[in-house]
Structure formats: C-alpha cells, structure tokens
Amino acid sequence: RWIKFEEKVEDGGERWSAPHVPALPLHSLFQLRTCLQKGTMLLDLDGTSFKEIIDKALTEQPEEAELQPALRERLAALLLLQPQHQPTKSLLQLLAELGLSPCRGRKPGSPTRHPPAASSMGQSEPRTQVSKTPLKEQLRNRFKKKVPPGAEAAHVAVGEVEFLEKPFAAFIRLRHGVSLGSLAEVSLPSRFLFILLGPPKVKAYQEVGRAMATLLTDELFQRVARQAEHREDLITGIEAFLDELIVLPPGKWDPSARIPPPSHLPSPRRRTAVDPLDRQPHGNGDMTAAGDRASSGHPRSGEELERTGRLFGGLLRDIRRKAPWYGSDFSDALHPQCLSAVLYIYLATVTNAITFGGILGDATANMQGVLESFLGTAFAGFIFCLFSGQPLTILSSTGPVLVFERLLFSFSQDHSLDYLEFRLWIGLWVAFFGVVLVATEASHLVRYFTRFTEEGFCALISLIFIYDSLKKMLSLADAFPINWQYRLDNVTSYSCSCNLRRLFNPILTCLSTLKCSPLPSIQTPPATPAGLSRTQCLDRGGHLLGTSCQYVPDVTLISFLLFGGTFLFCTALKRFRSSRYFPVGVRKLVSDFAVILAILVSCAVDAVLGLETPKLLVPSELKPTNPARGWIIFPFGANPWWVCLVSAVPAVLVTILIFMDQQITAVILNRREYKLQKGAGFHLDLLCVSLLMVVTSITGLPWYVSATVISLAHMESLRKESATSAPGEHPEFLGIREQRLTGLAVFILTGASVFMAPVLKHIPMPVLYGVFLHMGVTALNSIQLMDRVRLLLMPAKHQPDLAYLRHVPLRRVHLFTIIQLLCLALLWVLKSTVAAIIFPVMV
C-alpha cells in the first residue's frame, strides 16, 4: 500500500513494514510505458460496480491484443475473486493468538512478499467473489485514520497466470469516484485501476505494478492522470517523471535497504509543470495553488510597518487590522492545549515576579517588593492582553529596567530626593515620549532590525535566564550550608542533647539570698528528657549542647537534584511528541502538558523525601511592602518643583530602553516562520506599554515591557500541527493558536496568587528554577546562532548540510559568528557594570 510512501507485508503476513521511500528498477518504468502504449486504456469510464468495470476492460481491448472469449471468462472469474487483505490486529489480539497457538504454521493463502501465481492462489482454498458492499473489517480498519480526508483509492492488480500466452494490461480511470465494495483495504471511493497479468515466464510484473503505484502517489503525475484526455498524455507524464528521476548506480548502495522518509519533504511548487494540460486546478492535485493561497494569506511584516505619513496612521491601521479578529481571539482558545499553556506560563510568570520582586525590594529598600511585583504583573499583563495588537506577548520586569531602578534609587538617596515621586515624573515623561513615537510611526524603524540584532538580543536574554537560574541555585549553598566538616571516623562522638537548666539562675539566687548552692549543681547538666525534639527543646527555653547540633542535611544536594531533574524531565517530555511509543493523541497530550507533569513529579518527590527545601513564598496580605509608602504617589510635595523638568533627561534613556526591548521582542514573535495569520500590531503594542507606564508610575508598581523568553515559551506551547499525516510523514506545522484567553487567564491567576499562598507554598523553588533553565535553553536553541556556534567545533566532513553552507564560504560564516559572539560578550559585560543604563543604545 502507498500513501506518499510504500509499505510492504513482511514475511509471514503478520504486519506491515515501516513506511519507506520506494526504490524502483529503471527497467520497470520502461516496461510500464510499454504496457500503457499497447494495453487497454479506458478514460472517464462510467462504472458502478467492479464486475461492470472488468467486463468493459476485457471487451474493449485493442484488436492486436484481443483475447479469446474463453480466456476472457477465466480472467474475469479470476479478477472478481475476493482479495485477502492484511488483517489489522490489536496488540491484545496478537498476544491472545500467541498464547493459543504458539507453534502454528502459516495459513494457506496468506500474503507473502512475492505473490504466487493467480491460478494457484484461487485453488489453494475456496474463495468468494468481491462483495458489492464494504466488509466489517474494512469499516473497522484503524488505518483509515491515517488517510487524509477527501482521498480516493487506486487499485493495482498484477500476477502470473498459467493460461495466458501474452500479457494483458489495462489502465482505467473512472469518471467519478465509486465505492467498489470489498476490493479496497479500507472503504474509500476508487478512481484508478491498473491490471497486468501474464504468463509465468515473465518475472517483472510485481516491479511494474510497484512503478504504477509509485507514479500515482506522485502529485504531478497524479494531476496528469486526472486530466489526461488521450493515451499520449499519460505517456508524456511518464516521460516527465523519467526526466526528474535520479538513478543510484549499482554497487554504491544496498538496494535491499529501505530508505526512511525524510524529515521535510520538498514543496511541489519547486518542480516545473509537467504538462500543458495543467491549465486549471482540478481535484486533489491542485497542491501548488493551495500553497500559494496559504502563503498569500499571511501579510508581510513590511506592509505592517510601512509609513502612512499621517499622525497615528500606523496605530489606526493596526486597530483596523486586528478588530475583525477580536471575537475569534476568544473562540480560538477553546482547546485543551491552551490549558497546558496557561499552567506553564503562569508558573513561569509567578517565579519571574517573585525573583524580580525580591531583587527590586533589595535594590529599593522595599519601596517596590514582591507584592507590588505580583499586582503590577497581573494588572499590566491583563490590560495588555485585552487591548494589544499581539496578545501572545507576555509582559514582565526585565534586567535593563531593573538596573535603571537600582541606579535611580541610589541617585535619589545621594541627593536627598523622594525616589517614588522622582520615578513618577520619569514614568510620565516616558509615557509622553512613547505616545509621540506612536504618533510619528517610529516603529517603522523595526524593519531595519536584522537577524544579527534579533539573535544577539534573544541570545542575551536567554543567557540571562540560564545564568540567573544557576546563580539562584548556587546561592542555596549559603542559605543551606553543605556539611563539609562531616567525618565518618568521628561519627561515634557526634551527639546533641537538650539542656533545660538556666545556667544563670543559681548565680542570681546566690547573690540575692547570700545562700549559694554547691557548684557541682551548676556544672552538671541534667539528662535530656526522653522524646524531646529540637523544636520542643527550644520552645521550652532550653538550648542544644553537642558536636552534631549544628548539622544541616544536604538540602543543597536534593535541591540541585530537583533542579536538574525538572529540566531533564521537561526536555524529555517535550520531545515525546516525536517518540515511537503510544498513539499520536497520547504523545501530543504528554508533550503539551510536559512542564506541568515535570513540576508535579518533582513536587511529589520533594514531598516524599520531606526535606526542608526552599519553597515558593507568596505574600498573603494586600499592603505595601514598605509601610512608609501608600498605594498612590503624589507628584508634588517631597521634591523641589524643578524635578519634574529634570526628569525628562533620564526619561529619554528609559524610552530608548522600552522601545528597543518592546520592539525587538515583537519582531522575534512575529517572525514569518511562526505562520501567524492575524497580523502584528507594533504601534498598538507600544501605545499600550506607554499608557501602562502612567498607571504603574502613579501606583508605585514596577515598569513592564515584553519578556522575550517567556513570550517565546508561550508561542512554543501553542504550536498547531496537522492531525492527519501519512505513515512515515511528520506532522505539518500549521502555525500558532492565536488568541487572547491564555494570557488573560495567566495574569488573572497571577493576581489571585496572593490568595493561593497555602497551595503555592508546597512548590519548591529549585523546581521553578529548573523551568527557568528549560525556557532559557529552549529559546537559545531556537536561534540560528547556536547552529553556527556548533559549526565552529565541527570538522568540515561532519557538518550538516545547512542551506547557507551551500552558498556562503565557511570562513565567512565563521567570521560572522565570531563577530556576533564578540558583540554578545560586550553586551554581557556592559549589562554587568554601572554603564548598564546605555544598554539599549549599544543594542
């Protein structure tokens, strides 16, 4: 059987082989051409049953090949016999058969690699004629799930017949697809039939039949076969097929080896039209036109960034482009995959909010802390997802903004200025500058961002995620010190007892009453009460004595095991989609929920071990982290009046930072390879971020901008793939599930996290850092830079066949990569110094 690739019944007739690329002898194609030139040719035959079709094929033969009436009757009887299809059995059926008859022989008439003579096949056991209605096994055949909708069947019947003296060949095309009862393996309408029977002295019939079937699976020849009006049209189609044929010389490869299907099939649009008949689209063959329509449906990024020359022209065009899709932005989210995306991105967002909130609290004396980070993330993210042009973007605090906050707080302290009021004026100026950039369509500059800039920025943010997750894990060794002083030889001397006697009470009593008790009672501690735990001892006011009292279990070790285990588990389950095990529905489900499953397993392991690993700490009260501040920041009061004017200077730097951070992330998310259908909204996104600056500045919440790594993870978790694919064919990437609901749900859950502290406190922080590492590594592997870095370490003969290596000299590729790495290193050094404020300018 063939659907794009060939499958054979293995010896013994137990199973179908793995799909493979058909390898044909060249001579079989020449013989097939001869059969089509001399044999019966019936095009657009009106037939309603298989018997009627066979009768017409046997009676309408060319004069030179006409058969005797007796031979025609024998051939008709032979062809109308019910074919024996390869049975499809479940694993349980096979195991049951093995248990019942472990030593059974082969059943008579079972399929073999080489078909026996048709006459002997009919004599081996009594066989019925082809049924006019599909059999139960046809309707129950699970293989039908692999067949694309709208498919039709082609039947190829070849074999050796003892009573024929010369071959009989017929090619039949029905005018309309007709169900031929039990003829096909699965119940499908049939369109083509090819019959080749001949005397036993000719051994090439099977290869000719394979050549015919392979030709019919070729999209361009199939188009010719559907539209051919004369015999010569089919011959021309074979000639065109032969023109494109690649011949492998004998002795240079093993012809018995089955060539596995490639991971990516070339587009049929690259192949030239094979015949002048190809004037109008017809039937299933119109693959090129369908591809052109699909590609034209996606607007080019250049059109979205063209200047209109009018104030707010780009913004109005963004709104007009996105408005028709607004309703579908909610209906398209009704899919189980969106649930896994919500849980995955929610945990990443919560971890990010806690991490950046803690760092902000340390940098600003808790003027902005974890609670402000939670509320700001929830509010800003929700509003952005509701009104933005690209709702798949996730807003978050970023490293460059954090550096600016630290410098601004230090400057305010040094010059006795109120930090939050100073920050309010800067935020208002940034919002004003942002609206000016939207009005003047400054986002059109995004079209000049190249792969060099995008990859450098994405790599930097990804490395920050990886570095921060590892740094947080290494800092656990300070909070939970490793017991370096442990010595196995000294284990006998380790002890720890609870002393409940207060040492100074006897001395105080002696001084007050002048009646001192004997000294030995002071020096000899009482015995430890039986069953008294460490906590109970300390609660009763006692203290611990002994060499092992300061022992700390290796929490750091189990934390690193949870960290690494979560990362590896996430990676393994994400790749499970392309595994060979379990049905495709199970693989997709496991892959979609990979991160959630990894987190649940790691949390279960942590709960079973019962060690005091650091847990997620979520604030449980809605009050500012620093009690000295309120929820509303007033613009005048603590600072001199001229601060509102001076604030415009640092605001220019923040505006550049926000613009670059926001727009580079938007460019990466709107890449052509993601096949987004609803378009981008660069101007609308920038306006939303600018207006949110006003609200977050007035309320003293952190500033937010698009987070590259989390947004990329959001996109990857919403990938759509084709549900039906031929055996051996990889599912086709269809695009991203574009909608607003996942982002809205993520930020609603983030805001509600303040009230979910009893549940979230059971999640170990090392597990979430493992998710951080997974996100950083995934984003880093998604850029071409990593492929080119690997090329630096590979000998030329081991390098993969990448497209750009065919057109660009290797030394130029290496030079490009080295320059990119040097610029990336410069950005990293710059980010780590006081000069980090000019980071966006350097980008």
VEXNURO-671088 format. One line per field, with one value per residue (C-alpha): residue number from 1; chain; z, y, x. Coordinates in steps of 0.1 Angstrom, whole numbers. Layout:
# VEXNURO-671088
guti	(NUM	...)
kemar	(A	...)
c3	(Z	...)
c2	(Y	...)
c1	(X	...)
END
This chain:
# VEXNURO-671088
guti	(1	2	3	4	5	6	7	8	9	10	11	12	13	14	15	16	17	18	19	20	21	22	23	24	25	26	27	28	29	30	31	32	33	34	35	36	37	38	39	40	41	42	43	44	45	46	47	48	49	50	51	52	53	54	55	56	57	58	59	60	61	62	63	64	65	66	67	68	69	70	71	72	73	74	75	76	77	78	79	80	81	82	83	84	85	86	87	88	89	90	91	92	93	94	95	96	97	98	99	100	101	102	103	104	105	106	107	108	109	110	111	112	113	114	115	116	117	118	119	120	121	122	123	124	125	126	127	128	129	130	131	132	133	134	135	136	137	138	139	140	141	142	143	144	145	146	147	148	149	150	151	152	153	154	155	156	157	158	159	160	161	162	163	164	165	166	167	168	169	170	171	172	173	174	175	176	177	178	179	180	181	182	183	184	185	186	187	188	189	190	191	192	193	194	195	196	197	198	199	200	201	202	203	204	205	206	207	208	209	210	211	212	213	214	215	216	217	218	219	220	221	222	223	224	225	226	227	228	229	230	231	232	233	234	235	236	237	238	239	240	241	242	243	244	245	246	247	248	249	250	251	252	253	254	255	256	257	258	259	260	261	262	263	264	265	266	267	268	269	270	271	272	273	274	275	276	277	278	279	280	281	282	283	284	285	286	287	288	289	290	291	292	293	294	295	296	297	298	299	300	301	302	303	304	305	306	307	308	309	310	311	312	313	314	315	316	317	318	319	320	321	322	323	324	325	326	327	328	329	330	331	332	333	334	335	336	337	338	339	340	341	342	343	344	345	346	347	348	349	350	351	352	353	354	355	356	357	358	359	360	361	362	363	364	365	366	367	368	369	370	371	372	373	374	375	376	377	378	379	380	381	382	383	384	385	386	387	388	389	390	391	392	393	394	395	396	397	398	399	400	401	402	403	404	405	406	407	408	409	410	411	412	413	414	415	416	417	418	419	420	421	422	423	424	425	426	427	428	429	430	431	432	433	434	435	436	437	438	439	440	441	442	443	444	445	446	447	448	449	450	451	452	453	454	455	456	457	458	459	460	461	462	463	464	465	466	467	468	469	470	471	472	473	474	475	476	477	478	479	480	481	482	483	484	485	486	487	488	489	490	491	492	493	494	495	496	497	498	499	500	501	502	503	504	505	506	507	508	509	510	511	512	513	514	515	516	517	518	519	520	521	522	523	524	525	526	527	528	529	530	531	532	533	534	535	536	537	538	539	540	541	542	543	544	545	546	547	548	549	550	551	552	553	554	555	556	557	558	559	560	561	562	563	564	565	566	567	568	569	570	571	572	573	574	575	576	577	578	579	580	581	582	583	584	585	586	587	588	589	590	591	592	593	594	595	596	597	598	599	600	601	602	603	604	605	606	607	608	609	610	611	612	613	614	615	616	617	618	619	620	621	622	623	624	625	626	627	628	629	630	631	632	633	634	635	636	637	638	639	640	641	642	643	644	645	646	647	648	649	650	651	652	653	654	655	656	657	658	659	660	661	662	663	664	665	666	667	668	669	670	671	672	673	674	675	676	677	678	679	680	681	682	683	684	685	686	687	688	689	690	691	692	693	694	695	696	697	698	699	700	701	702	703	704	705	706	707	708	709	710	711	712	713	714	715	716	717	718	719	720	721	722	723	724	725	726	727	728	729	730	731	732	733	734	735	736	737	738	739	740	741	742	743	744	745	746	747	748	749	750	751	752	753	754	755	756	757	758	759	760	761	762	763	764	765	766	767	768	769	770	771	772	773	774	775	776	777	778	779	780	781	782	783	784	785	786	787	788	789	790	791	792	793	794	795	796	797	798	799	800	801	802	803	804	805	806	807	808	809	810	811	812	813	814	815	816	817	818	819	820	821	822	823	824	825	826	827	828	829	830	831	832	833	834	835	836	837	838	839	840	841	842	843)
kemar	(A	A	A	A	A	A	A	A	A	A	A	A	A	A	A	A	A	A	A	A	A	A	A	A	A	A	A	A	A	A	A	A	A	A	A	A	A	A	A	A	A	A	A	A	A	A	A	A	A	A	A	A	A	A	A	A	A	A	A	A	A	A	A	A	A	A	A	A	A	A	A	A	A	A	A	A	A	A	A	A	A	A	A	A	A	A	A	A	A	A	A	A	A	A	A	A	A	A	A	A	A	A	A	A	A	A	A	A	A	A	A	A	A	A	A	A	A	A	A	A	A	A	A	A	A	A	A	A	A	A	A	A	A	A	A	A	A	A	A	A	A	A	A	A	A	A	A	A	A	A	A	A	A	A	A	A	A	A	A	A	A	A	A	A	A	A	A	A	A	A	A	A	A	A	A	A	A	A	A	A	A	A	A	A	A	A	A	A	A	A	A	A	A	A	A	A	A	A	A	A	A	A	A	A	A	A	A	A	A	A	A	A	A	A	A	A	A	A	A	A	A	A	A	A	A	A	A	A	A	A	A	A	A	A	A	A	A	A	A	A	A	A	A	A	A	A	A	A	A	A	A	A	A	A	A	A	A	A	A	A	A	A	A	A	A	A	A	A	A	A	A	A	A	A	A	A	A	A	A	A	A	A	A	A	A	A	A	A	A	A	A	A	A	A	A	A	A	A	A	A	A	A	A	A	A	A	A	A	A	A	A	A	A	A	A	A	A	A	A	A	A	A	A	A	A	A	A	A	A	A	A	A	A	A	A	A	A	A	A	A	A	A	A	A	A	A	A	A	A	A	A	A	A	A	A	A	A	A	A	A	A	A	A	A	A	A	A	A	A	A	A	A	A	A	A	A	A	A	A	A	A	A	A	A	A	A	A	A	A	A	A	A	A	A	A	A	A	A	A	A	A	A	A	A	A	A	A	A	A	A	A	A	A	A	A	A	A	A	A	A	A	A	A	A	A	A	A	A	A	A	A	A	A	A	A	A	A	A	A	A	A	A	A	A	A	A	A	A	A	A	A	A	A	A	A	A	A	A	A	A	A	A	A	A	A	A	A	A	A	A	A	A	A	A	A	A	A	A	A	A	A	A	A	A	A	A	A	A	A	A	A	A	A	A	A	A	A	A	A	A	A	A	A	A	A	A	A	A	A	A	A	A	A	A	A	A	A	A	A	A	A	A	A	A	A	A	A	A	A	A	A	A	A	A	A	A	A	A	A	A	A	A	A	A	A	A	A	A	A	A	A	A	A	A	A	A	A	A	A	A	A	A	A	A	A	A	A	A	A	A	A	A	A	A	A	A	A	A	A	A	A	A	A	A	A	A	A	A	A	A	A	A	A	A	A	A	A	A	A	A	A	A	A	A	A	A	A	A	A	A	A	A	A	A	A	A	A	A	A	A	A	A	A	A	A	A	A	A	A	A	A	A	A	A	A	A	A	A	A	A	A	A	A	A	A	A	A	A	A	A	A	A	A	A	A	A	A	A	A	A	A	A	A	A	A	A	A	A	A	A	A	A	A	A	A	A	A	A	A	A	A	A	A	A	A	A	A	A	A	A	A	A	A	A	A	A	A	A	A	A	A	A	A	A	A	A	A	A	A	A	A	A	A	A	A	A	A	A	A	A	A	A	A	A	A	A	A	A	A	A	A	A	A	A	A	A	A	A	A	A	A	A	A	A	A	A	A	A	A	A	A	A	A	A	A	A	A	A	A	A	A	A	A	A	A	A	A	A	A	A	A	A	A	A	A	A	A	A	A	A	A	A	A	A	A	A	A	A	A	A	A	A	A	A	A	A	A	A	A	A	A	A	A	A	A	A	A	A	A	A	A	A	A	A	A	A	A	A	A	A	A	A	A	A	A	A	A	A	A	A	A	A	A	A	A	A	A	A	A	A	A	A	A)
c3	(0	-7	9	-2	10	4	30	24	42	59	55	75	68	104	100	76	73	83	56	32	0	-30	-49	-84	-111	-141	-164	-147	-157	-194	-192	-177	-205	-230	-212	-214	-250	-261	-234	-229	-220	-206	-195	-178	-177	-162	-140	-109	-98	-101	-123	-148	-149	-155	-182	-201	-197	-212	-241	-252	-260	-289	-319	-318	-281	-282	-261	-269	-252	-230	-218	-211	-189	-170	-164	-153	-128	-115	-111	-94	-66	-31	-23	10	28	55	88	113	148	181	204	227	198	188	224	226	194	206	238	220	192	197	171	143	107	80	69	33	10	35	18	10	-2	-38	-49	-61	-94	-95	-107	-78	-54	-65	-60	-25	-8	-18	-22	-28	-52	-45	-23	-35	0	23	48	85	87	61	81	114	99	121	91	78	104	85	52	45	41	5	-6	-33	-39	-68	-73	-89	-97	-110	-111	-132	-149	-164	-191	-207	-236	-237	-211	-206	-194	-187	-173	-162	-149	-137	-144	-107	-76	-70	-40	-52	-22	-5	-31	-11	23	37	25	0	-34	-62	-92	-109	-117	-133	-142	-155	-159	-179	-184	-157	-179	-173	-137	-137	-131	-95	-102	-129	-105	-79	-106	-114	-77	-71	-101	-88	-55	-73	-71	-105	-124	-105	-118	-153	-148	-137	-166	-194	-225	-246	-242	-253	-223	-199	-219	-217	-179	-176	-198	-175	-144	-161	-167	-130	-120	-101	-107	-80	-96	-86	-62	-44	-22	-9	-29	-2	23	28	26	56	49	51	79	55	20	-7	-19	-52	-62	-68	-96	-130	-146	-163	-190	-209	-196	-163	-170	-145	-109	-107	-78	-52	-75	-70	-43	-58	-59	-23	-12	-30	-13	21	17	4	34	57	55	51	80	56	49	87	91	61	69	61	66	89	127	143	109	118	150	132	106	134	150	117	111	145	151	128	147	182	185	173	198	224	205	192	228	233	231	258	246	259	294	294	281	309	337	322	316	349	369	349	354	392	395	375	396	429	416	402	431	456	437	434	472	479	455	466	504	498	481	455	466	459	464	441	416	418	415	388	367	370	362	334	318	319	303	276	266	264	241	225	189	197	227	227	242	280	299	327	345	326	336	320	337	370	366	359	391	412	398	402	439	446	429	449	482	474	466	492	467	472	450	442	433	411	394	389	368	348	341	329	306	292	285	267	246	238	226	204	189	182	166	143	134	147	148	111	121	132	96	97	125	110	121	136	161	168	175	197	218	221	230	257	273	271	287	315	322	323	344	369	374	381	403	424	428	438	464	482	495	516	530	535	541	530	559	549	585	585	591	591	617	642	640	674	691	674	700	707	740	753	784	801	832	831	840	854	878	906	905	907	936	954	951	963	992	1001	1003	975	963	957	924	911	906	882	861	857	832	837	814	783	788	767	734	735	699	688	684	717	734	720	728	765	766	765	744	725	735	715	684	659	669	640	615	584	560	524	513	486	471	469	455	427	420	418	396	372	372	364	335	321	326	308	279	276	277	252	228	235	207	181	201	186	216	222	198	185	207	238	226	219	252	271	251	256	294	297	320	343	345	353	381	396	396	412	438	446	450	473	494	498	509	534	534	542	506	500	489	469	493	482	501	517	527	504	519	506	513	529	554	548	514	502	470	453	446	446	420	443	479	489	459	445	416	391	394	371	343	350	349	311	308	323	307	273	282	296	264	243	266	265	227	219	244	233	195	192	212	189	158	171	180	146	125	92	103	130	102	122	103	124	118	142	159	166	171	192	214	220	229	255	271	272	288	313	324	336	359	373	380	399	419	425	408	387	350	325	289	267	281	252	267	284	253	231	256	253	215	215	239	214	183	159	139	113	129	99	84	61	76	77	73	101	112	93	114	108	129	164	182	182	209	240	266	277	285	303	324	332	347	365	382	390	407	426	437	468	480	469	493	512	479	463	494	486	453	458	443	427	406	393	386	365	345	341	328	304	290	285	268	245	235	229	207	186	170	141	162	181	149	137	171	168	133	149	168	139	113	78	70	100	94	85	51	60	33	39	38	1	-8	17	22	55	66	61	82	110	108	111	141	159	154	168	198	205	204	227	251	250	258	287	302	297	314	344	350	362	325	320	316	280	272	247	228	224	211)
c2	(0	36	69	91	62	25	-2	-40	-70	-87	-124	-144	-119	-107	-70	-41	-28	7	33	39	57	34	23	13	-6	17	-11	-14	21	14	-17	2	28	-1	-15	18	22	-12	-22	-13	24	35	71	86	52	53	22	15	-19	-38	-65	-39	-23	-56	-67	-34	-37	-72	-64	-31	-43	-32	-56	-68	-78	-91	-123	-153	-155	-185	-166	-135	-156	-172	-138	-122	-150	-146	-108	-110	-132	-115	-103	-113	-81	-79	-82	-54	-67	-50	-59	-78	-100	-108	-118	-140	-158	-164	-179	-202	-215	-207	-232	-227	-227	-202	-202	-211	-181	-156	-127	-131	-108	-123	-131	-167	-174	-162	-195	-214	-187	-195	-232	-231	-226	-218	-180	-159	-130	-94	-81	-52	-37	-30	-57	-51	-53	-26	-3	-11	-7	17	26	48	74	79	86	123	135	135	108	82	47	33	-5	-22	-59	-78	-115	-145	-166	-200	-200	-167	-168	-130	-102	-85	-48	-23	13	25	59	63	95	97	80	48	25	-9	-28	-51	-45	-19	-24	5	18	46	57	44	63	44	7	-9	-46	-65	-103	-125	-159	-172	-168	-130	-122	-84	-79	-70	-43	-29	-27	-10	15	22	27	50	71	75	88	115	147	160	127	123	156	145	112	130	154	132	130	106	78	101	125	96	87	124	123	92	109	140	117	100	134	141	107	103	70	54	34	-3	-14	20	13	-16	-20	-41	-12	7	45	61	91	125	148	175	170	195	216	205	242	238	213	226	220	186	191	219	202	218	249	247	234	201	178	168	177	214	215	245	267	258	266	299	308	298	319	349	349	359	396	406	424	452	460	463	487	510	547	563	599	608	613	580	565	533	529	533	507	483	487	481	450	435	444	417	391	402	377	348	357	342	314	300	293	266	237	216	228	263	248	234	268	287	265	265	303	310	292	309	343	338	327	357	381	367	368	403	415	402	419	451	450	447	475	500	494	476	506	480	444	410	421	451	429	405	432	451	419	409	444	454	419	417	451	445	411	427	456	449	440	409	393	363	387	383	415	412	430	429	431	465	481	466	481	515	513	505	534	558	547	553	587	597	587	605	638	635	631	612	581	573	609	613	579	591	621	599	575	603	616	581	577	611	602	568	584	607	577	561	593	597	560	555	517	516	516	480	469	476	451	422	386	399	422	398	368	389	403	369	351	377	374	336	336	359	333	305	325	337	302	287	317	312	275	282	308	279	268	299	295	258	252	219	199	200	191	157	128	92	83	107	95	80	113	131	139	166	170	194	214	229	243	280	285	320	314	298	326	353	334	332	370	379	355	351	313	297	262	238	245	209	215	243	224	191	194	173	144	151	143	114	121	158	171	200	223	214	220	255	262	254	278	252	252	224	210	187	184	175	202	224	196	207	180	184	204	219	185	175	210	205	171	186	214	192	165	191	204	170	158	189	184	146	150	179	156	128	142	126	94	60	49	52	66	101	115	104	117	152	153	144	169	197	191	183	212	207	169	176	201	177	148	169	182	147	136	165	157	121	129	155	177	214	226	263	268	294	323	344	375	369	405	434	461	478	460	492	506	542	544	543	530	564	585	623	643	673	675	659	671	705	718	716	678	674	691	674	640	644	636	601	595	597	568	548	555	541	511	504	510	486	459	460	461	436	411	419	413	379	369	380	360	346	310	311	315	340	347	376	401	421	454	472	507	494	474	504	526	500	498	536	541	514	534	561	538	518	551	566	535	528	495	482	491	463	455	424	395	377	343	339	351	327	299	310	308	273	260	269	253	237	206	187	160	136	126	98	69	80	116	141	163	196	227	248	279	292	291	329	341	363	339	322	355	368	336	337	372	366	336	358	383	356	340	363	343	309	311	279	258	275	272	235	241	240	269	246	231	265	274	242	255	288	269	249	282	298	267	263	300	297	266	284	308	301	314	282	261	283	281	243	246	262	230	205	192	200	164	161	194	191	201	235	257	287	265	258	295	312	302	286	312	340	320	316	353	363	340	353	389	381	364	393	417	394	393	431	434	410	429	462	448	438	472	506	516	492	523	527	490	497	522	496	471)
c1	(0	11	2	32	55	55	46	51	37	66	73	48	20	19	25	31	66	77	70	99	108	100	131	123	143	146	136	102	93	102	81	52	54	52	21	4	13	-1	-26	-62	-69	-103	-105	-136	-154	-189	-190	-210	-196	-163	-179	-191	-157	-139	-164	-158	-120	-120	-143	-129	-94	-72	-76	-40	-43	-79	-84	-105	-139	-129	-98	-119	-142	-114	-97	-130	-135	-100	-102	-135	-122	-122	-87	-73	-61	-36	-56	-51	-50	-45	-17	-41	-53	-18	-9	-40	-31	4	-10	-34	-12	25	36	11	22	14	-22	-29	-32	-17	1	38	65	63	27	21	5	-30	-44	-28	-40	-75	-70	-55	-88	-124	-128	-158	-163	-158	-186	-207	-207	-178	-169	-169	-131	-129	-151	-133	-98	-78	-56	-84	-73	-41	-59	-63	-100	-112	-87	-95	-82	-62	-61	-31	-36	-5	3	14	-13	-6	-33	-22	3	9	5	-29	-26	-54	-54	-88	-99	-134	-153	-163	-151	-171	-171	-161	-173	-147	-120	-100	-83	-103	-137	-128	-142	-120	-108	-79	-74	-43	-43	-13	-15	8	24	48	79	79	91	88	51	54	80	58	29	51	61	25	16	46	37	1	14	35	14	24	18	-15	-26	-17	-36	-67	-67	-54	-77	-56	-31	-3	-10	-2	30	41	35	58	84	83	87	117	132	132	144	176	195	217	245	246	273	273	244	224	192	176	180	148	153	135	112	129	120	110	95	104	75	59	59	97	90	81	48	49	23	4	-27	-20	-41	-69	-69	-86	-94	-68	-39	-40	-13	5	-25	-34	1	1	-32	-19	13	-7	-30	-1	6	43	59	69	33	26	55	50	46	13	26	-3	-3	-13	-17	1	-19	-53	-42	-32	-66	-84	-63	-69	-106	-121	-101	-112	-141	-120	-93	-116	-133	-99	-88	-113	-87	-70	-36	-45	-50	-14	-1	-19	-5	31	33	15	42	69	53	49	85	97	75	89	125	124	102	128	157	137	130	167	176	149	146	113	97	88	87	72	36	40	56	26	0	18	24	-13	-27	-3	-4	-42	-47	-21	-36	-70	-61	-27	-21	-1	-18	7	32	38	47	73	101	133	170	178	148	159	194	178	156	187	207	177	172	209	208	177	194	226	207	180	152	120	125	89	80	111	102	66	78	102	73	50	77	84	46	46	76	61	28	49	68	34	21	51	51	86	80	87	124	118	120	158	164	184	189	222	204	175	198	221	192	174	207	214	180	182	216	203	176	201	226	200	186	221	231	200	207	244	232	214	247	248	213	217	254	270	283	320	331	314	339	329	355	342	306	308	315	285	259	233	214	188	198	167	185	191	228	225	196	217	242	214	198	232	237	203	200	237	230	249	241	270	289	286	248	257	282	264	236	205	198	178	141	131	114	120	125	147	117	102	135	138	101	107	136	163	195	213	246	268	290	262	237	247	243	223	210	223	193	215	222	185	177	202	187	152	165	183	156	129	149	157	121	107	131	123	85	86	104	79	58	82	86	78	58	20	-6	-2	-30	-12	21	6	-11	20	41	16	15	52	62	32	39	75	66	40	65	93	69	58	95	101	70	80	116	102	134	131	138	132	96	77	68	38	27	-7	-17	-26	-5	27	59	73	48	62	45	9	-7	-9	22	16	35	43	54	87	109	116	94	123	125	95	116	149	132	129	166	167	132	149	172	142	122	150	153	115	113	142	131	95	100	129	107	78	99	111	75	61	87	74	83	55	29	8	-24	-39	-10	11	4	37	22	-7	16	39	9	-4	31	34	-1	6	37	13	-7	23	42	12	7	44	43	72	75	67	78	76	96	113	120	86	68	87	78	42	44	60	33	6	20	-6	2	-18	-40	-38	-4	5	25	62	53	60	30	30	34	3	11	3	-30	-35	-59	-61	-75	-43	-26	-57	-60	-23	-25	-58	-42	-11	-33	-52	-19	-20	-49	-35	-5	-15	-13	17	39	44	62	100	119	145	117	107	144	146	116	135	165	143	129	163	178	147	148	186	182	156	181	205	234	236	238	267	285	284	299	329	336	329	353	340	332	308	290	253	240	227	212	236	267	259	260	284	320	327	352	326	301	327	337	300	296	327	317	283	298	321	292	272	301	304	266	270	299	281	250	270	286	273	271	242	219	232	225	197	218	245	219)
END
